[in-house]
Each structure stands twice: as structure tokens, then as C-alpha cells.
């Protein structure tokens, strides 16, 4: 353990005393401070806060990711180039100890930088939304809809499994659609439940808005609550629903009341109508988001480190970033490959070489998809700006997949490759 | 009654050792070491001598596990050179400085000591002793990136001795050092050997090798062309040299005449000369005594205590065996 700690300490020192690293840190901090000055939102407070979170955190995560790859790739490759690694390799240090020591040092750097940037972003957010600047209504809206952690409750289908894939029947003019929701215990206090919906119309040329009426009843309530609405298609709408104490179920109906230009309404997505319930404070959700980011950085550092064991520094950075790009567009690539993009090639005009080339690329993409983690599914930015809950389960999944499984495989591969490498080869 | 003891086994044993460097396509490019056989016995100073590109550094790197032999066998302390247990007993000074330029002298030694699992207090004690030994106590908090070449060799030597190694591998140990530094390093190597350490070094500075090595192997184009004890290799058995104190001219003529009469050969007569190194060191010593200031490297304080202690135990053990 002493050896691992000694190598970790050295990695930390090398980063702290590197001028390039200092420059990157200044770039990250400058970006976080400067970005809000050039951002343009939709003019609403909610939009402004969402945009701030999305862009500043997005920028910080992107830059920290590049730094993690950069520092990881250089941790071994630059020492091979400078021959410092020779003096370490002749000491009684195992290849895995060396890899783990380097990774641990990189993780300390990641933690410090993430804590700094995270604190800066949160501080800026709290400062720009401080009570003296906002009205009471704005403050409440912000705390209930954006700076909060909420989870979705999808409707039941007549008491069976949650309605996930099936489309809801169209709601013709004068007709009603119905949904039933089982309220989880934590929502029964009932002070922060929202109904969120979005829809499309059967006629894409239909002029906005469309009028409708939401009717909401509960098993513990005395009567139906009525919410008249009027809005354009393809927008997301939400309103607060008071839930009586002790209520276990909500019955929700939508009556199509559009009379001027009658049109059929389609709630055709699985989550077209859903409840959103308060789960935890924003600050706790923010902490979980940072932990997810840290799991990603752990993977990026491991990827750079193992690439640096095999390749020279620039090649290691290039290979790592290329693989990350593949991971980021993983889902899109899967769709393209699954959709059979080879079929898009004109069979008549394309020669056998082109068809073979396309097949080869398809195989490469499938292999890369199988090898690399799907980072898109573990992106906290999909949740945080929308006030969506990042559960501990999701954080655990990110750490298990990225920091344990993938980083572990990279550690073993890196150690094996390091053992096979001849470090004393003469320079070309 | 005489008790039989097992013969000492070699610290390094190479048989038909071969190294071929290959190109990107794995085709043989250079045969750097070609079927070399040699043994380095415990407590001896073994020198690899040869022109540039003769394979000295390649052999050292194979012994250190930095290169993998293409053919033949190589054992260090009876183990593979890549075995962690053999590495625990080796100290290595590379030809070029391979130290982290952003660390201070003290941090460098602390880091390498950490790789040997030494306790914190032991690390501190050894660092103090080694820095004093190589004359860098006053520069302990300076980054090694600011060091002169001579200072880099000294701190490199200190890191090579941090683990109190049984085998010290030195690649061009006096390269970049001034004559004072060279003498100190040579004295240190001799002291280490006297204390039971095995020293394997490479150099193309023949005077250095002659001064300190017990045995040398002369390499050319990757092969050993000559090897043996330095005394045996250099001794000219076809003639004698007699050394007298200064004689009166009459007496000298008489001695020469007598020798010529008995042998039929006219002996050569001249005054023995000091080496330039010896003369230089005396001159510097006198100057320092008059003005005891220094820049870069401070006067050193002999050998680190812990090197003495353990080595003395080893020497006693060796004597018991012999």
C-alpha cells in the first residue's frame, strides 16, 4: 500500500506543479464565471436557471473530462518519454501497483477539481437566485419545479402494470381520456404533486392553441378538481395538484373542449401524462449529480491511463477521445446500425468493395458498442436541470459500471500491457 | 577440523545472453548483444568496458529487467531479472538523469524510499545521511530541474543507494562529474565493495575502471572480446619495475652498471610521476582549506551510516563462510 500511496502522491505533485494543468484549471474556472454573461435564455426565471445549470455544469464536465483523459494519458506515457519510468520500474513495484497508484493520484485531482467547480457553480446559482432578487412567487416556483429533485409516476392501466409502451387512445373533440395513478406513500402528504402533460394533434397544420379541461379526483377527496387549459401542441405543461391527506389513488381525465377548430388530441408517448412528486432537496440531488460525474471521470482517467501505457502521449489522447466520442454517440450509433444502414447503400450501384467496407464499419461499431459503456444513459445533465431525481441507485449503477467494472478491466489490461512493455528500448 | 562451506553463488550470471532489437514489423534490426557469458561474484566490482554502441547499457538494462533478452539465460540473485524480489536488492544509477524535474532533492529520495516500503522514520534518516554523503544537504529543498549535471549525478547516486542494495548497477557513474566528484564516487564504490556490496558498472573512461574494478569485460559489437581480473590483464610479465628512494648519483650509476653487467640490458631510469588526478585533487584541497566556501556541491561526509552497518554485518557473515 505504501508503494501505491507513494506513486499517487507523485502523480498529484506532478499535476499541481504542471503549468499546462494550471492553465486548464484557469480555463475551467474562467468558463464557469464567463459563460453566464453570454447565455441567452427564453426570458423566464425557470428557463434562465435551467440554462445556467445545463451550460455551466455541461461546460465544467466537458472540460474536466478532457483534463481527466489528458492527465491520464500523460501519467505514464510522458514518463516513458522522459525515462523517469525506468527508475520506477527497477524498483520492486508491481505493474498493477503502478497503475493503481497513478489512478488514485488522478482521482484525487478529479475530486479536488470537481469539488471546486461544483462549489463554484452552486455558489453562483444560489447567489443569482438569492431571495432579495426574486419575488415570493418566483422563489416558490423555482423551489418546486427547478431547484428540486422530483420523480415521475406513470399512470396505471386499470390497476395493472404501469402504462409504458402502449399508446393512449386518441381523444376526439367532446370526448375524454382517462388515467389512474397509484400514489406512492411519500406523495400522500400531497403538497408538491404536479401533473405534467404534452400532446400532439391529429392535424399538424392545426392553429394553436387547443382548449381542454382536466378533471382530477382522488379516493380521499370530496369532489372533482377542474383545471381548464389552453395551449399549443408539442409543448410541456404542468400544474400543481393538491392531494388530500391519505389519498392513495388519483383519477385523471382530460376532456377535449376545443370548439373553434375541433381536432383530435393524441397523448401518444409513454410519459405524455405523468405525475411528478417531490423526492428530495436540490442540494442533495446536486451532490448525487457530482458523484455521477466523478464516476465518469474515474472511467476517463482509467481510459487515458491505459492508453498511455501502450501509446505515446498524443496518440494516447487521440485514441481515448475517439473512444469517448463513440461512447457519447453510442445510442445514436446503435440506432443507425440496428436500422441497417448498409441497406441504405444502393445495391445496384455500390460495388462489392463499398458493400464490404460498409459491413466492416458496421461490425466495428457493433464491437465498439459492446466494448464501451453507454455514457449517455449515465449523464446527470439529463436529470438535474429538469429538477429530476438522481437516485442513489443510479449513482451506484454509475460507480459500479464505470469506476468498478470498466476501470477494473482497464486496470488489468493496463497492468498486463505494462508488464509486456520493454521500457529500456533505445530512443529512435 | 576444517568445515566445508558452500561456494558463493554469483550475483549475476549470464550465459549466451543475446539481445536483438527489432523494427516495427518485428524484423531483426540490430544485434546489440551477441552470446555473452559472464558472472559477477558477490562483493566484487565488475566493469563493462567498451566503445559507444558496444552493448554495455543493453546488458545493464537486461539485468535490471528493462529489456527482455532475445536468447540465452540471465539470473540475478538466482531469479529472473523481472522478479520483484530481485529488484528489492538492486540500486541503479542510469547514464542520463531520469529524475522528476519538479521534485526537490528531498522529495525525490522520499519517493523512491517509499517504493521500498521503508518506514517514515527510516526514510527520513536515510535521506539525511545520503544527502550529506553526496554533498547536497544544503540543496535538499531545491527542485532537481535546477541542478547542474554533477549535482544530478550525485542525487542519482543517492537514490541508487536508498534501499541499501546488495547489487549496485552504475551506468557511466562518473560521467558529468568534476575530478573531485569522480574521486569521491570512486572512493564510495571502493568502500561499498569493501563492505560486501557487489558493484556492476559500465564506462568508457579507462582510468576510472582501472582504479576501481576487480574484473572487467571488454565488449565490442555486442560480444565480449576479453574478460578477467584487471591486475592479470594489465600486468606485463616480460619485465620488472624497481622503485628506490632517491639515490646519490654515484650509487645510482653503480647499481645500473651492476644490473647491465649481470643482465646485458640497459635499464630505463626516470622519476615516478603522480597522476594528474592526484595533483588536481591536492591543489583543490589546499585551495578549499584556505577559503572554505563552495557553490553547488558541499564537502561530503563519507558513507551513510546505514550502508556501513548492514554492510559490516554482511562482511562478517562472508568472513564466517570463508
Interface residues (C-beta under 8 A of the other chain):
Chain A: X2 X3 X5 X6 X7 X9 X10 X13 X14 X17 X18 X82 X83 X84 X86 X87 X88 X89 X90 X91 X92 X93 X94 X419 X422 X423 X424 X425 X426
Chain B: X21 X58 X61 X64 X65 X66 X67 X68 X82 X84 X85 X87 X88 X90 X92 X94 X96 X98 X99 X100 X102 X103 X107 X111 X112 X114 X115 X116 X117 X159 X163
